[in-house]
Amino acid sequence: MPVAITVEGANLLTRNLIIFGQGAIRCHPFVLREMNAARNPDRAAGVDEFDRALFGHIGFTISNAVRSFIMALTHARFTRAPVRGATARYYQHIVRFSASFAFAVDVSMLTLGGYLKKKEGLSARLGDVLSCLYLASMVLKHHENQGRREEDLPILEWACRNLLYHAQEQLHGLLRNFPNRLLAGVMRVLIFPRGRTYSAPGDRLGRTVAGLVTSPTEVRERLCQFIYRTLEPCNPLGLLQEALQLAVQLEPLEKRIRVEGVKTGKVTALDLPGRIQQALSVGLISETEAAALRDYDRKVMDLINVDDFDTSELGTQAQPAPDSLVRASAHVA
């Protein structure tokens, strides 16, 4: 958040220009050295330094191209990971896509030069790949800091799969829109020799994650550790926390109405307030239970309702539409 609000002030500009465009030279291991060597007033020393940086740059690019190709062919299964277990594969995939990203960056900078910043679509995609790899590494680091808890693995898997899949798709988008089609074809062979093989998180995994964050679990408590959840009238997160807790408490009552009322035909209303009233009238729930369900329904509706303002709150008066506009609208209809 601070990055997005302290630069040019627009997330779009941050994505298209700042993330990659301003970091490519500073973060590259050789480009800045080459530029400084070219400006060296001592010509002989500058040439020597430039040659060392240039040959290092060439070796770096070839190394990344070979690593990208081999790891893509083998799905990075033989890449060294710093840990063992369920998270090792994500470290391997991050290394694989990092090599592909570095190779794509070198080719892009070599062929496009300063024009790369003007090709904001390409710059943005490279920035997206960098951001996804960085965020995936932060997910893994956070998992390590939390003690590698097994119950957190579904959330970690969903996050890493989603980020790595997005990185893959942005690399694909870069190749599809790369101006030099010959080089794009060469890069595609070295980056995706087996095609796009990384898949997005499945729906079953998504349901598992949803269950972890909507139920009162330790996982949710850790995720919400630094979130302001104090129950106050103007704090939506506190009100949401209250509603989630009430949902668990009142679930048996809702199930009783559904099973003993709706399925047997005793309760025919479609809305919850109507079902509560009918269930109360036929004796399925008590007055106290009905009051608790009504209070829960009211709180949920307050949470999901969108903002609604009348003309006095907006500070304007509604003006009747001109007759000509009314007739035109009726004609179009």
C-alpha positions in Angstrom: 0.0 0.0 0.0 2.7 2.6 0.8 4.4 1.9 -2.6 1.1 2.5 -4.4 0.4 5.9 -2.8 3.9 7.4 -2.5 4.9 7.3 -6.2 2.9 8.8 -9.0 -0.3 8.1 -7.2 -1.9 5.6 -9.5 -1.8 1.9 -9.3 -1.9 1.6 -13.1 1.2 3.8 -13.4 2.9 1.8 -10.7 2.2 -1.4 -12.6 3.1 -0.2 -16.1 6.2 1.9 -15.3 7.5 1.8 -11.8 7.7 -1.8 -10.7 9.8 -3.0 -13.6 10.8 0.1 -15.6 12.6 1.8 -12.7 14.0 -1.4 -11.2 15.3 -3.1 -14.3 18.7 -1.3 -14.4 19.3 -1.0 -10.7 18.5 -4.6 -9.9 20.3 -6.2 -12.9 23.7 -7.6 -11.9 25.4 -6.3 -15.1 23.5 -3.5 -16.9 24.4 -0.7 -14.4 28.0 -1.8 -14.4 28.0 -1.6 -18.2 26.5 1.9 -18.2 29.0 3.2 -15.6 31.9 1.7 -17.6 30.7 3.4 -20.8 30.7 6.8 -19.0 34.1 6.2 -17.4 36.4 9.2 -18.3 39.4 6.8 -18.2 38.8 5.1 -21.6 41.2 2.2 -21.0 39.8 1.3 -17.6 36.3 1.8 -18.9 36.8 -0.6 -21.8 38.3 -3.2 -19.5 35.4 -2.9 -17.0 32.8 -2.9 -19.8 34.3 -6.0 -21.3 34.1 -7.8 -18.0 30.6 -6.7 -17.4 29.5 -7.6 -21.0 30.9 -11.1 -21.0 29.4 -11.6 -17.5 26.1 -10.4 -18.9 26.3 -12.8 -21.9 27.1 -15.7 -19.6 24.3 -14.7 -17.3 21.8 -14.7 -20.2 22.9 -18.0 -21.6 22.8 -19.6 -18.2 19.3 -18.4 -17.6 18.2 -19.6 -21.0 19.6 -23.1 -20.4 18.3 -23.3 -16.9 14.8 -22.1 -18.0 14.7 -24.7 -20.8 15.9 -27.6 -18.6 13.7 -26.8 -15.6 10.7 -26.3 -17.9 11.3 -29.7 -19.5 11.7 -31.5 -16.1 9.0 -29.4 -14.3 11.9 -28.3 -12.0 11.8 -31.6 -10.2 15.6 -31.8 -10.0 16.0 -28.2 -8.8 17.4 -27.8 -5.3 14.9 -26.6 -2.7 15.9 -25.1 0.7 13.3 -27.3 2.5 11.7 -30.7 2.2 8.1 -31.6 2.4 4.9 -30.2 1.0 6.3 -26.8 0.2 9.4 -27.9 -1.7 7.7 -27.9 -5.1 6.8 -24.3 -4.8 10.4 -23.3 -4.2 11.4 -25.2 -7.3 8.7 -23.6 -9.4 9.7 -20.1 -8.2 13.3 -20.8 -9.2 12.1 -22.1 -12.6 10.0 -19.0 -13.4 12.8 -16.7 -12.0 15.2 -18.1 -14.6 12.6 -17.7 -17.3 11.8 -14.1 -16.1 15.5 -13.1 -16.1 16.0 -14.5 -19.6 13.0 -12.7 -20.9 14.1 -9.5 -19.3 17.6 -9.7 -20.9 16.2 -10.3 -24.3 13.6 -7.5 -23.9 16.2 -5.0 -22.8 18.7 -6.1 -25.5 16.2 -5.7 -28.4 14.0 -2.9 -27.2 16.3 -0.8 -25.1 14.8 2.4 -23.8 11.8 1.8 -25.9 10.7 -0.9 -23.4 9.4 1.7 -21.1 7.2 3.1 -23.9 5.8 -0.4 -24.5 3.9 -0.2 -21.2 2.0 -3.4 -21.9 5.2 -5.4 -22.0 6.7 -3.6 -19.1 3.6 -4.2 -17.0 3.6 -7.9 -17.7 7.3 -8.2 -16.7 6.3 -6.2 -13.6 3.5 -8.7 -12.9 5.8 -11.7 -13.2 8.3 -10.1 -10.8 5.5 -9.2 -8.3 4.0 -12.7 -8.4 7.4 -14.3 -7.8 8.1 -11.9 -5.0 4.7 -12.5 -3.3 5.0 -16.3 -3.7 8.3 -16.1 -1.9 6.8 -14.0 0.9 4.0 -16.6 1.3 6.6 -19.3 1.8 8.6 -17.1 4.1 5.5 -16.4 6.2 4.7 -20.1 6.4 8.2 -20.8 7.7 7.9 -17.9 10.3 4.6 -19.4 11.5 6.2 -22.7 12.2 5.3 -24.6 9.0 1.8 -25.5 10.4 0.2 -28.3 8.4 -3.3 -26.8 8.8 -2.2 -23.7 6.8 -1.1 -25.8 3.8 -4.4 -25.4 1.8 -4.1 -21.6 2.0 -0.4 -21.7 1.1 -1.1 -24.0 -1.8 -4.0 -21.8 -3.1 -1.9 -18.6 -2.8 1.3 -20.1 -4.5 -0.6 -21.8 -7.2 -2.6 -18.7 -8.0 0.6 -16.5 -8.1 2.7 -18.9 -10.1 -0.1 -19.5 -12.6 -0.5 -15.7 -13.0 3.2 -15.4 -13.6 3.1 -18.1 -16.2 0.2 -16.4 -18.0 1.9 -13.0 -18.0 5.0 -14.5 -19.5 2.8 -16.0 -22.2 1.2 -12.6 -22.7 4.6 -11.1 -23.1 5.6 -13.6 -25.8 2.3 -13.2 -27.6 2.8 -9.4 -27.9 6.6 -9.2 -28.3 7.4 -7.0 -31.3 10.2 -9.2 -32.7 8.3 -12.4 -33.6 11.4 -14.4 -34.4 12.9 -13.8 -30.9 9.5 -14.4 -29.4 9.5 -17.8 -31.0 13.0 -18.6 -29.7 12.0 -17.4 -26.2 8.8 -19.6 -26.3 10.9 -22.7 -27.0 13.3 -21.9 -24.1 10.6 -20.8 -21.6 7.6 -23.1 -22.6 9.1 -26.1 -24.4 6.2 -28.3 -23.2 3.6 -25.5 -23.3 1.9 -23.9 -20.4 1.8 -26.7 -17.9 1.1 -24.9 -14.6 -2.5 -24.9 -13.5 -4.6 -22.6 -11.4 -6.0 -23.6 -8.0 -8.9 -26.0 -8.3 -12.5 -25.4 -7.1 -12.1 -28.2 -4.4 -9.1 -26.4 -3.0 -11.0 -23.1 -3.1 -13.8 -24.7 -1.0 -11.3 -26.0 1.5 -9.8 -22.5 1.9 -13.3 -20.9 2.2 -14.1 -23.4 4.9 -11.0 -22.4 6.9 -11.6 -18.7 6.7 -15.4 -18.8 7.4 -15.2 -21.2 10.3 -13.8 -20.2 13.8 -10.5 -22.0 13.2 -6.9 -21.2 14.4 -6.0 -20.6 10.8 -8.4 -17.7 10.6 -7.2 -16.3 13.9 -3.6 -16.3 12.6 -4.7 -14.7 9.3 -6.6 -12.0 11.2 -3.9 -11.4 13.8 -3.2 -7.8 12.9 -6.7 -6.9 11.6 -8.8 -4.4 13.6 -11.8 -6.5 14.5 -13.2 -4.6 17.4 -17.0 -4.7 17.4 -18.1 -1.2 16.7 -21.0 0.2 14.7 -18.7 1.7 12.0 -16.2 -1.1 11.7 -17.3 -3.6 9.0 -14.6 -6.1 9.8 -15.8 -6.3 13.4 -19.4 -6.7 12.3 -18.3 -9.4 9.9 -16.5 -11.2 12.6 -19.7 -11.1 14.8 -21.8 -12.4 11.9 -19.4 -15.3 11.2 -19.6 -16.3 14.9 -23.4 -16.1 14.9 -23.6 -18.2 11.8 -21.9 -21.1 13.5 -24.0 -20.7 16.6 -27.3 -20.5 14.7 -26.6 -23.1 12.0 -28.4 -25.9 14.0 -31.6 -23.7 14.0 -31.4 -23.0 10.3 -30.8 -26.7 9.6 -33.9 -27.6 11.8 -36.1 -25.2 9.8 -34.7 -26.5 6.5 -35.1 -30.2 7.4 -38.2 -30.3 9.6 -40.0 -27.4 8.0 -39.1 -26.8 4.4 -38.6 -30.4 3.3 -41.8 -31.5 5.1 -43.9 -28.6 3.6 -44.6 -26.9 7.0 -42.5 -23.9 6.0 -43.1 -22.6 2.5 -41.6 -19.0 2.6 -38.6 -18.3 0.4 -37.1 -15.5 2.5 -35.5 -16.1 5.9 -37.8 -13.7 7.9 -40.9 -15.5 6.5 -39.4 -18.9 7.3 -38.7 -17.8 10.8 -42.2 -16.6 11.3 -43.8 -19.8 9.8 -41.4 -22.0 11.9 -42.4 -20.2 15.0 -46.1 -20.5 14.2 -45.8 -24.3 13.8 -43.7 -24.8 16.9 -40.4 -25.7 15.3 -38.5 -22.9 17.2 -39.2 -20.9 20.3 -39.6 -17.2 20.6 -36.1 -16.8 21.9 -34.7 -18.8 19.0 -36.8 -16.8 16.5 -35.5 -13.5 18.0 -31.9 -14.7 17.7 -32.5 -15.7 14.0 -34.1 -12.3 13.2 -31.2 -10.4 14.8 -28.7 -12.5 12.8 -30.6 -11.9 9.6 -30.7 -8.2 10.2 -27.0 -8.0 10.9 -26.2 -10.0 7.7 -28.4 -7.8 5.6 -26.7 -4.7 7.0 -23.4 -6.1 6.0 -24.3 -7.0 2.4 -26.5 -4.1 1.6 -25.0 -1.5 -0.7 -24.9 2.2 0.1 -28.2 4.0 -0.6 -28.5 7.8 -0.5 -31.6 10.0 -1.0 -31.4 13.4 -2.7 -31.1 15.4 0.5 -28.0 13.4 1.5 -26.4 14.0 -1.9 -27.1 17.7 -1.6 -29.0 17.8 -4.9 -32.6 17.9 -5.8 -34.1 15.4 -8.2 -35.0 17.2 -11.4 -37.8 15.8 -13.6 -36.7 14.7 -17.0 -37.8 16.9 -19.9 -40.8 15.7 -21.8 -38.7 15.4 -25.0 -36.3 13.0 -23.2 -39.2 11.0 -21.8 -40.7 10.6 -25.2 -37.3 9.7 -26.7 -36.8 7.0 -24.0 -40.2 5.6 -24.6 -39.6 5.5 -28.4 -36.3 3.6 -27.9 -37.9 1.2 -25.5 
